[in-house]
Amino acid sequence: MARVLITGGSGGIGFELARSFSKRGCHIIINGSNADRLSAAKARLEKEFGHAVEAFVQDLSQPGGAKNLYEQIVRAGLEVDILVNNAGIGLVDATEEIDYEADEVLMRLNMIALVQLCKLFLPGMYQKGGGKILNVASAAAFQPGPYSSTYFASKAFVLSYTRAIRYEAKGRGVQVCALCPNTTKTGFFDREGMKAPPMCADPETVAEFACRNLTRNKAVMIPGFMNNLARIAPASLKMRLAAMMRRLRKS
């Protein structure tokens, strides 16, 4: 039974990924920063699937958070076969208006913690000659995003980093993939201070798509035909549209 660690697993895409992997008979390990939400997610998964779920409270946006989570899992005697770096946040405003420290928290969670978890778990995967890493980027990775500049840039970083370590892992038995969903119905927009757009993907659909394509070892997963088509549109056009949409939803 494969053990799957999912960061940001208490809600949204992370929780639905936990459900999708559970349907495939995996042993689930979820992480989150809010103890109450994480406990509720653990209880829901155990009730639905009838087997134990491991849950570890750790705020990955804090310095040393990734290492603390890794050490908790090692102390519990758990071996991670599939690492899903899903935890992330976004901020919306002109760059000079976004709080300096809030932007730093975003960068630590979206980029630094993700890199550190990959670095901590990859050696063990290499040693046993097997394992999978799924890094959740975004459709935002394919163009700059005015009025959400750091978030868009962080997702571009995730995609670039993922493609690089996928190349390194080639031939060593470890699969490294990136998931790039478009806007999805989660609590993400509330945290960003934005109104959710009327046409959003369902997180359950995104999660099922991700699990299927992880099995196929697809390098970059983009759910939806139109999202794949949009990838080839000029970045300058997508940047203007992203700016317009951010300003409209913030109003």
C-alpha positions as CSV (number, residue, x, y, z in Angstrom):
1,M,0.0,0.0,0.0
2,A,1.6,3.3,-1.1
3,R,1.8,6.0,1.5
4,V,0.9,9.5,0.2
5,L,1.8,12.7,2.0
6,I,-0.4,15.6,1.0
7,T,0.4,19.1,2.3
8,G,-2.6,21.5,2.6
9,G,-4.7,18.4,2.8
10,S,-7.5,19.7,5.0
11,G,-9.6,21.3,2.3
12,G,-9.9,22.2,-1.4
13,I,-7.8,20.3,-4.0
14,G,-5.6,18.8,-1.2
15,F,-8.6,17.2,0.5
16,E,-10.0,15.9,-2.8
17,L,-6.5,14.5,-3.7
18,A,-6.6,12.6,-0.4
19,R,-10.0,11.2,-1.4
20,S,-8.8,10.2,-4.8
21,F,-5.7,8.5,-3.5
22,S,-7.8,6.7,-0.8
23,K,-10.1,5.3,-3.6
24,R,-7.0,3.8,-5.1
25,G,-6.1,2.0,-1.9
26,C,-3.3,4.3,-0.7
27,H,-2.4,5.1,2.9
28,I,-3.1,8.8,3.5
29,I,-0.9,11.3,5.4
30,I,-2.3,14.8,5.5
31,N,-0.7,18.0,6.7
32,G,-2.2,21.4,7.5
33,S,-1.6,24.4,9.7
34,N,-5.0,24.5,11.4
35,A,-5.5,21.7,13.9
36,D,-9.3,21.8,13.9
37,R,-9.7,21.7,10.1
38,L,-7.1,19.0,9.9
39,S,-8.8,16.9,12.5
40,A,-12.2,17.3,10.7
41,A,-10.6,16.3,7.4
42,K,-9.0,13.2,9.0
43,A,-12.4,12.2,10.5
44,R,-14.2,12.6,7.2
45,L,-11.7,10.5,5.3
46,E,-11.7,7.8,7.9
47,K,-15.5,7.6,8.0
48,E,-15.7,7.5,4.2
49,F,-13.0,5.0,3.5
50,G,-12.8,3.0,6.7
51,H,-9.1,3.0,7.3
52,A,-6.8,5.1,9.4
53,V,-5.4,8.5,8.2
54,E,-2.3,10.1,9.6
55,A,-2.5,13.8,10.3
56,F,0.4,16.2,11.2
57,V,-0.2,19.8,12.2
58,Q,2.6,22.0,10.9
59,D,2.6,25.5,9.4
60,L,4.9,25.2,6.4
61,S,5.1,29.0,6.0
62,Q,7.2,29.3,9.1
63,P,11.0,29.0,8.9
64,G,11.9,25.3,9.5
65,G,8.4,24.2,8.9
66,A,9.3,21.7,6.2
67,K,12.0,20.1,8.3
68,N,9.7,19.9,11.3
69,L,7.1,18.0,9.3
70,Y,9.7,15.7,7.8
71,E,11.0,14.9,11.3
72,Q,7.5,14.2,12.6
73,I,6.9,11.7,9.9
74,V,10.3,10.0,10.4
75,R,9.6,9.8,14.2
76,A,6.3,8.2,13.4
77,G,8.1,5.5,11.4
78,L,6.2,6.4,8.2
79,E,7.8,6.0,4.8
80,V,6.4,8.3,2.1
81,D,6.1,6.8,-1.4
82,I,4.2,9.8,-3.0
83,L,4.8,13.4,-2.0
84,V,2.1,15.9,-3.0
85,N,3.2,19.5,-2.4
86,N,-0.2,21.2,-2.5
87,A,-0.1,23.8,0.2
88,G,-0.1,27.4,-1.1
89,I,-1.6,30.8,-0.7
90,G,-2.2,33.9,-2.9
91,L,-2.4,37.7,-2.4
92,V,-4.1,40.3,-4.6
93,D,-3.2,44.0,-4.9
94,A,-0.6,46.2,-6.5
95,T,2.8,45.0,-5.4
96,E,3.6,48.1,-3.2
97,E,0.2,47.6,-1.5
98,I,0.7,44.0,-0.5
99,D,2.1,43.7,3.1
100,Y,5.8,43.1,3.1
101,E,5.7,40.3,5.6
102,A,2.6,38.6,4.1
103,D,4.5,38.5,0.8
104,E,7.4,36.8,2.5
105,V,5.0,34.2,4.1
106,L,3.6,33.5,0.6
107,M,7.1,32.9,-0.8
108,R,8.1,30.7,2.0
109,L,5.0,28.5,1.7
110,N,4.7,28.4,-2.1
111,M,8.3,28.0,-3.0
112,I,10.8,27.4,-0.1
113,A,8.8,24.8,1.8
114,L,8.1,22.9,-1.5
115,V,11.7,22.8,-2.4
116,Q,12.8,21.7,1.1
117,L,10.3,18.9,1.2
118,C,11.5,17.7,-2.2
119,K,15.1,17.8,-1.0
120,L,14.2,16.0,2.2
121,F,12.2,13.1,0.6
122,L,14.0,12.6,-2.7
123,P,17.1,10.9,-1.2
124,G,15.0,8.2,0.4
125,M,13.1,7.7,-2.9
126,Y,16.4,7.4,-4.8
127,Q,17.7,4.9,-2.3
128,K,14.8,2.6,-2.8
129,G,14.6,3.3,-6.5
130,G,11.0,4.4,-6.6
131,G,8.6,7.2,-5.6
132,K,6.5,10.0,-7.0
133,I,6.4,13.7,-6.4
134,L,3.4,15.9,-7.5
135,N,3.9,19.6,-7.2
136,V,0.8,21.7,-7.5
137,A,1.6,24.8,-9.6
138,S,-1.2,26.6,-11.5
139,A,-2.2,27.9,-14.9
140,A,-0.8,31.1,-13.5
141,A,2.6,29.6,-14.1
142,F,2.5,30.4,-17.8
143,Q,2.4,34.2,-17.6
144,P,3.1,37.1,-15.3
145,G,0.1,38.3,-13.2
146,P,-0.2,42.0,-12.4
147,Y,-2.0,42.6,-9.1
148,S,-1.1,39.1,-8.0
149,S,2.5,39.4,-9.0
150,T,4.2,37.3,-6.3
151,Y,1.7,34.5,-6.5
152,F,2.0,34.1,-10.3
153,A,5.8,34.3,-10.1
154,S,5.8,31.6,-7.3
155,K,3.8,29.2,-9.5
156,A,6.2,29.8,-12.4
157,F,9.0,28.9,-10.0
158,V,7.2,25.7,-9.0
159,L,6.7,24.7,-12.6
160,S,10.4,25.4,-13.6
161,Y,11.7,23.7,-10.5
162,T,9.5,20.6,-11.0
163,R,10.6,20.2,-14.7
164,A,14.3,20.5,-13.6
165,I,14.2,17.9,-10.9
166,R,12.1,15.6,-13.1
167,Y,15.0,15.7,-15.6
168,E,17.4,14.8,-12.7
169,A,15.2,12.0,-11.5
170,K,14.9,10.4,-14.9
171,G,16.4,7.0,-14.8
172,R,16.4,6.8,-11.1
173,G,13.0,5.3,-10.6
174,V,11.3,8.5,-9.3
175,Q,8.6,10.4,-11.2
176,V,8.2,14.1,-10.7
177,C,5.2,15.9,-12.1
178,A,3.5,19.3,-12.0
179,L,-0.3,20.0,-11.8
180,C,-1.4,23.3,-13.3
181,P,-5.1,23.8,-12.6
182,N,-7.0,26.9,-13.5
183,T,-9.4,28.6,-11.1
184,T,-11.0,26.0,-8.8
185,K,-13.8,26.2,-6.3
186,T,-11.9,26.3,-3.0
187,G,-11.4,28.6,-0.1
188,F,-8.5,30.1,-2.0
189,F,-10.4,33.2,-3.1
190,D,-11.6,34.0,0.4
191,R,-8.0,34.0,1.6
192,E,-7.0,36.2,-1.4
193,G,-9.8,38.6,-0.6
194,M,-11.3,38.0,-4.0
195,K,-14.7,37.1,-5.4
196,A,-14.7,33.6,-7.0
197,P,-15.4,33.7,-10.7
198,P,-18.7,32.2,-11.9
199,M,-16.9,29.4,-13.9
200,C,-14.6,27.5,-11.7
201,A,-13.3,23.9,-11.9
202,D,-14.6,21.4,-9.3
203,P,-11.8,20.3,-7.0
204,E,-12.9,16.7,-7.1
205,T,-12.6,16.7,-10.9
206,V,-9.1,18.3,-10.7
207,A,-8.0,15.7,-8.1
208,E,-9.2,12.8,-10.2
209,F,-7.5,14.2,-13.3
210,A,-4.3,14.6,-11.3
211,C,-4.3,11.0,-10.0
212,R,-5.0,9.5,-13.4
213,N,-2.2,11.5,-15.0
214,L,0.3,10.8,-12.2
215,T,-0.2,7.1,-12.9
216,R,0.7,7.9,-16.5
217,N,3.7,9.9,-15.4
218,K,2.6,13.0,-17.3
219,A,5.1,15.8,-16.8
220,V,2.8,18.8,-16.8
221,M,-0.9,18.2,-16.2
222,I,-3.3,20.9,-17.3
223,P,-7.0,20.0,-16.6
224,G,-9.5,21.0,-19.4
225,F,-9.3,21.4,-23.1
226,M,-9.6,25.2,-23.1
227,N,-6.9,25.5,-20.4
228,N,-4.5,23.5,-22.6
229,L,-5.5,25.7,-25.6
230,A,-4.9,28.9,-23.6
231,R,-1.4,27.8,-22.8
232,I,-0.3,28.6,-26.4
233,A,-1.9,32.1,-26.4
234,P,0.6,35.0,-26.2
235,A,1.8,35.7,-22.7
236,S,1.3,39.5,-23.1
237,L,-2.4,38.9,-23.9
238,K,-2.8,36.5,-20.9
239,M,-1.0,39.0,-18.7
240,R,-3.5,41.7,-19.6
241,L,-6.4,39.4,-19.0
242,A,-5.1,38.3,-15.6
243,A,-4.7,41.9,-14.5
244,M,-8.2,42.8,-15.6
245,M,-9.7,39.8,-13.9
246,R,-7.8,40.4,-10.6
247,R,-8.9,44.0,-10.5
248,L,-12.5,43.1,-11.2
249,R,-12.7,40.3,-8.6
250,K,-11.1,42.5,-6.0
251,S,-13.7,45.3,-6.5
